[in-house]
Protein backbone atom coordinates (compact mmCIF):
# COMPACT_ATOMS: atom_id res chain seq x y z
CA UNK A 1 0.00 0.00 0.00
CA UNK A 2 3.02 2.32 -0.18
CA UNK A 3 2.43 3.26 -3.81
CA UNK A 4 -0.14 5.95 -3.16
CA UNK A 5 1.74 7.66 -0.35
CA UNK A 6 4.84 7.90 -2.54
CA UNK A 7 2.68 9.43 -5.26
CA UNK A 8 1.17 11.83 -2.74
CA UNK A 9 4.66 12.89 -1.61
CA UNK A 10 5.68 13.51 -5.21
CA UNK A 11 2.62 15.65 -5.88
CA UNK A 12 3.11 17.72 -2.74
CA UNK A 13 6.75 18.34 -3.65
CA UNK A 14 5.69 19.37 -7.15
CA UNK A 15 2.96 21.74 -5.94
CA UNK A 16 5.12 23.26 -3.20
CA UNK A 17 8.04 23.94 -5.54
CA UNK A 18 5.78 25.56 -8.14
CA UNK A 19 4.10 27.68 -5.47
CA UNK A 20 7.54 28.86 -4.40
CA UNK A 21 8.60 29.56 -8.00
CA UNK A 22 5.46 31.58 -8.70
CA UNK A 23 5.90 33.72 -5.59
CA UNK A 24 9.63 34.20 -6.19
CA UNK A 25 8.85 35.50 -9.67
CA UNK A 26 5.94 37.78 -8.69
CA UNK A 27 7.26 39.17 -5.40
CA UNK A 28 11.02 39.12 -5.93
CA UNK A 29 11.42 39.21 -9.71
CA UNK A 30 13.46 36.03 -9.71
CA UNK A 31 13.76 33.83 -12.76
CA UNK A 32 12.79 30.17 -12.55
CA UNK A 33 16.43 29.18 -12.89
CA UNK A 34 17.52 31.54 -10.12
CA UNK A 35 14.78 30.39 -7.75
CA UNK A 36 15.54 26.73 -8.44
CA UNK A 37 19.21 27.38 -7.80
CA UNK A 38 18.38 28.59 -4.27
CA UNK A 39 16.68 25.25 -3.50
CA UNK A 40 19.47 23.21 -5.06
CA UNK A 41 22.15 25.12 -3.15
CA UNK A 42 20.29 24.34 0.06
CA UNK A 43 20.17 20.65 -0.87
CA UNK A 44 23.88 20.61 -1.69
CA UNK A 45 24.72 22.24 1.66
CA UNK A 46 22.63 19.60 3.42
CA UNK A 47 24.48 16.86 1.56
CA UNK A 48 27.89 18.30 2.44
CA UNK A 49 27.18 19.12 6.08
CA UNK A 50 25.09 16.09 7.11
CA UNK A 51 27.07 13.14 8.43
CA UNK A 52 26.27 9.78 6.78
CA UNK A 53 24.20 7.19 8.63
CA UNK A 54 25.65 3.82 7.67
CA UNK A 55 22.94 1.83 9.47
CA UNK A 56 20.27 3.41 7.28
CA UNK A 57 22.32 3.10 4.12
CA UNK A 58 23.15 -0.58 4.67
CA UNK A 59 19.49 -1.36 5.29
CA UNK A 60 18.64 -0.04 1.84
CA UNK A 61 16.48 2.82 3.10
CA UNK A 62 16.21 6.17 1.35
CA UNK A 63 14.59 8.18 4.14
CA UNK A 64 17.79 10.10 4.83
CA UNK A 65 19.20 10.21 1.31
CA UNK A 66 21.32 13.22 0.41
CA UNK A 67 21.31 14.95 -2.97
CA UNK A 68 24.69 16.33 -4.02
CA UNK A 69 23.39 17.85 -7.27
CA UNK A 70 20.01 19.28 -6.25
CA UNK A 71 16.50 18.06 -6.98
CA UNK A 72 14.56 20.78 -8.82
CA UNK A 73 15.29 19.35 -12.26
CA UNK A 74 13.57 16.09 -11.28
CA UNK A 75 10.61 17.85 -9.66
CA UNK A 76 9.91 20.49 -12.32
CA UNK A 77 10.25 18.07 -15.22
CA UNK A 78 8.50 15.24 -13.34
CA UNK A 79 11.42 12.91 -13.99
CA UNK A 80 11.05 9.27 -12.96
CA UNK A 81 13.21 8.52 -9.93
CA UNK A 82 13.34 5.90 -7.19
CA UNK A 83 10.01 6.20 -5.36
CA UNK A 84 11.73 6.03 -2.00
CA UNK A 85 13.64 9.25 -2.72
CA UNK A 86 10.52 11.41 -2.63
CA UNK A 87 10.16 11.26 1.14
CA UNK A 88 13.78 12.31 1.67
CA UNK A 89 13.30 15.20 -0.75
CA UNK A 90 10.13 16.13 1.17
CA UNK A 91 11.92 16.19 4.52
CA UNK A 92 14.54 18.59 3.20
CA UNK A 93 12.02 20.76 1.33
CA UNK A 94 10.00 20.97 4.55
CA UNK A 95 12.97 22.62 6.23
CA UNK A 96 13.61 24.93 3.29
CA UNK A 97 10.03 26.12 2.80
CA UNK A 98 9.49 26.60 6.53
CA UNK A 99 12.53 28.86 6.89
CA UNK A 100 13.04 30.66 3.57
CA UNK A 101 12.51 34.42 3.52
CA UNK A 102 11.32 34.21 -0.09
CA UNK A 103 7.85 33.05 0.99
CA UNK A 104 5.32 34.95 3.15
CA UNK A 105 4.61 33.67 6.65
CA UNK A 106 1.15 32.35 5.75
CA UNK A 107 2.49 30.28 2.86
CA UNK A 108 5.33 28.91 4.97
CA UNK A 109 2.87 27.83 7.65
CA UNK A 110 0.54 26.19 5.09
CA UNK A 111 3.39 24.22 3.54
CA UNK A 112 4.81 23.26 6.93
CA UNK A 113 1.41 21.96 8.05
CA UNK A 114 0.93 19.97 4.83
CA UNK A 115 4.33 18.30 5.16
CA UNK A 116 3.78 17.55 8.86
CA UNK A 117 0.49 15.81 8.05
CA UNK A 118 2.18 13.91 5.24
CA UNK A 119 4.97 12.63 7.51
CA UNK A 120 2.33 11.44 9.97
CA UNK A 121 0.75 9.31 7.24
CA UNK A 122 4.10 8.06 5.96
CA UNK A 123 5.05 6.87 9.44
CA UNK A 124 1.61 5.50 10.32
CA UNK A 125 1.35 3.27 7.24
CA UNK A 126 4.51 1.49 8.29
CA UNK A 127 3.29 0.67 11.80
CA UNK A 128 0.95 -2.13 12.92
CA UNK A 129 -2.73 -1.23 12.44
CA UNK A 130 -5.65 -1.94 14.75
CA UNK A 131 -8.74 -2.84 12.78
CA UNK A 132 -11.10 -0.88 15.04
CA UNK A 133 -9.06 2.28 14.43
CA UNK A 134 -9.34 2.31 10.65
CA UNK A 135 -11.54 5.46 10.66
CA UNK A 136 -8.82 7.28 12.59
CA UNK A 137 -6.15 6.21 10.11
CA UNK A 138 -8.40 7.19 7.21
CA UNK A 139 -8.84 10.63 8.73
CA UNK A 140 -5.08 11.00 8.98
CA UNK A 141 -4.86 10.24 5.26
CA UNK A 142 -7.66 12.63 4.29
CA UNK A 143 -6.07 15.61 6.06
CA UNK A 144 -2.79 15.75 4.05
CA UNK A 145 -4.70 14.81 0.90
CA UNK A 146 -6.89 17.92 1.29
CA UNK A 147 -3.86 20.11 2.08
CA UNK A 148 -1.96 18.75 -0.92
CA UNK A 149 -4.87 19.41 -3.27
CA UNK A 150 -5.04 23.04 -2.15
CA UNK A 151 -1.34 23.55 -2.81
CA UNK A 152 -1.30 21.70 -6.15
CA UNK A 153 -4.60 23.05 -7.53
CA UNK A 154 -3.17 26.04 -9.48
CA UNK A 155 -0.55 23.82 -11.14
CA UNK A 156 -2.55 20.65 -11.79
CA UNK A 157 -3.59 19.90 -15.43
CA UNK A 158 -6.54 17.87 -14.07
CA UNK A 159 -7.56 20.54 -11.55
CA UNK A 160 -6.57 18.08 -8.80
CA UNK A 161 -9.35 15.70 -9.85
CA UNK A 162 -7.23 12.77 -11.04
CA UNK A 163 -7.69 9.30 -9.57
CA UNK A 164 -4.47 9.67 -7.58
CA UNK A 165 -6.17 12.33 -5.48
CA UNK A 166 -9.30 10.24 -5.08
CA UNK A 167 -8.52 6.62 -4.31
CA UNK A 168 -6.52 7.28 -1.09
CA UNK A 169 -9.87 8.27 0.42
CA UNK A 170 -10.87 4.59 0.12
CA UNK A 171 -7.70 3.25 1.71
CA UNK A 172 -9.53 2.22 4.89
CA UNK A 173 -12.18 0.27 2.94
CA UNK A 174 -9.50 -1.49 0.90
CA UNK A 175 -7.52 -2.35 4.01
CA UNK A 176 -10.58 -3.77 5.77
CA UNK A 177 -11.96 -5.77 2.82
CA UNK A 178 -8.69 -7.20 1.51
CA UNK A 179 -6.96 -7.57 4.85
CA UNK A 180 -3.61 -6.89 3.22
CA UNK A 181 -0.61 -5.77 5.19
CA UNK A 182 0.09 -2.04 5.23
CA UNK A 183 3.70 -2.87 4.42
CA UNK A 184 2.79 -4.92 1.34
CA UNK A 185 4.30 -3.69 -1.89
CA UNK A 186 2.22 -3.12 -4.97
CA UNK A 187 2.05 -5.79 -7.66
CA UNK A 188 3.70 -3.46 -10.16
CA UNK A 189 6.60 -2.85 -7.82
CA UNK A 190 7.07 -6.56 -7.17
CA UNK A 191 7.05 -7.32 -10.87
CA UNK A 192 9.55 -4.54 -11.51
CA UNK A 193 11.91 -5.86 -8.86
CA UNK A 194 11.57 -9.45 -10.08
CA UNK A 195 12.93 -8.37 -13.47
CA UNK A 196 16.14 -6.95 -11.99
CA UNK A 197 19.36 -8.88 -12.48
CA UNK A 198 20.52 -10.96 -9.55
CA UNK A 199 23.12 -9.48 -7.21
CA UNK A 200 25.76 -11.15 -5.13
CA UNK A 201 24.98 -11.32 -1.42
CA UNK A 202 27.03 -8.46 0.04
CA UNK A 203 26.49 -5.57 2.41
CA UNK A 204 26.07 -3.12 -0.47
CA UNK A 205 22.98 -0.95 -0.27
CA UNK A 206 21.86 -1.90 -3.76
CA UNK A 207 21.77 -5.60 -2.84
CA UNK A 208 19.63 -5.44 0.27
CA UNK A 209 16.26 -5.17 -1.43
CA UNK A 210 16.99 -8.09 -3.76
CA UNK A 211 18.29 -10.22 -0.88
CA UNK A 212 15.14 -9.52 1.10
CA UNK A 213 12.92 -10.65 -1.77
CA UNK A 214 14.52 -14.04 -2.19
CA UNK A 215 15.18 -14.75 1.48
CA UNK A 216 11.50 -14.21 2.36
N, C-alpha and C positions, 0 to 999 in steps of 0.2 A: 504493500500500500504506500510505498515511499514515492512512487512516480508523481502523484499529484502535488505533494508538498514541494518536491524539487521544481516542478513547473510553476508553482505559486511563488517560490523564491525568485525564480528567473524573471517572472513578470513584475514583481515588486522592484527588483533591481532595475529593470528596464524603465518602469514608470518613474522611479525616484531620480534616476540619472537624467531623464528627459525633462522632468520638472526643474531640476537644477540648471540644466543647459538653457531652458527657456528664460528662467529668472536671471541668470548670469548675462544673457544677451540683452534683455529688456531693461534691467536695473543698472547694470555695470558696463554695458557696451562691449562685452567680451565675445570673441568669436567662439564657435563650437570647438575648434582645435585648442584654443587657449584655455577654455573651461575644462576640457577633457584632460589637458596636461596637468591641471591642478590636482585632479583626482589621481592620475597616474603617478605623479610625484609623491603624493601621500602614500600610495600603495608601495612604491619603491622604498620609501623611508621605513615603512613598517617591515618590509622584507629584510632590510639591512640591519635594523635595530632590534628585531625580535629574535631571541635565542631559539634554536631548533629544539623540538621535543621529540626525541628519538622513539619514545614509547608509542606515541601517536603515529609516527611515520612508519614504524615497523609493523604496526597493526593494520596498515593499509587504509587509514582514515584520512579524509581530506578536510576535516572540520577546522584545522588550524593551518591550512595551506597558505604559503606566502607567494606573492606574485612579483617577480623581479622586473617585469616589463610592463606593468600596468594591466588594466582590465577593460578600459572603455571601448577599445576596438571590438572586443567580443560582444559587449553589451549593446552598443549602438547598431552594430551590423547583425545582431542576433546570430552570432557564430555558434556552431555546435561544439560544445566542450563537455568534459566529464561532468555528469550530473551532480556528483558530490562536491564539485568546486563552488557551486552557486551559494551554498550556505556559508562558506568561508569568505567569499566576496561580500555577502550580505553583512557578516559580522564587522568587516572592515569599513564598508560603506555606512553602516549604522554609526560608527564613531565619527566618520568624516561629516556626514550630513547633520549630526547632532551638535557639531562644534564649529563648522565653517561660518565665517562672517559674511559669506556671499549669499546666504539665504536669510529671510526674515525669521524672527523668533517663532511665529505661528507655524510656518512651514517646517522649521526644524522640529518643533514639538510633534506635529502630525506625522512626520516621517519616523521620528524616534518611537512613537507609540505603535505605529504599524509594524516596525521591525521587532519591537518587544513582544507583540502579540504573535508574530510569526515564529520567533524563537521558542515561545511557549508551546506552540503546536509541534514544531520540529522535535523538541525534547519529549513531549508527551506521547507522540506516536511510537517512540522507541522504548517506552516503559510498559510493563504489564498493565492490562486493562481489566477493570471490573465491569461485568456485563450490566449491572444495575446502574452504572454511572455513564452509560453511553450518551444520554442527553447532555450531560455536562461536557463531555469531550466534544460532542458535536457543536455545542455553543462556543467552545474554544476555537474551533475551526471556522465557524461563521464570522467571528469578530475580525480576524486578520483578513479574511476574504473580502468583507465589506470595506475595510480600510484600503486594501490593495486596489479594489475597483475604483475607489474615489481618486486615488493617485494616478492610476493608469488611464482613466476615462478620456482625458484630452488627447492621448497619444495612441489609442487603441483603434485599429482599422475596423473592428467589429463593434465598437462602442461598448466594450467590456461585456458583450453578450455571448461570447463563444462558450462552447461546452466546457472548456477548462475552468471557467469561472462558475459553472453551474454544478457539475457533478460532485465536487467536494461537499456540497450541502447534503448529499445522500450518503456520505461516508458511514454514518452511524447505522443506517439501514443495511448497507452492504456488509458491514462488520457483523451485525447481528444475524443476518440471514445466511451468510456464507460461513461464518465462524472461522474465517481465516486469520492467521496471525498478523498482528500489526507490523511485524518485522519481515513479512513475506515479500519477496521481490516480485515485480511484475513478470508476466510471461515473456514479454518482449525483451526485458533485460536478461532473463535467464537464457533465452535463445541466443541473444547477442554474445553473452559470455561463453556459451557452449561452442561458439564458432571460433573462439580465440585459439591460437596455437598453444600447445602445452609448454609449461615452463618447468625448469628444474626446481626441486624443492630447496630453496635457500631462504635467507632472512630478508631478501630484497623486498621492498614495498610492493613492486609490481607483481610479485608472485603470490602474495598472501591471499588475494581474492580467489585465484584459481585453485590454490591448495585447499581453501575452505570448501569449495564446491565439491571436489572429489573426495575429500575426507568424510564429509557428511553423507 
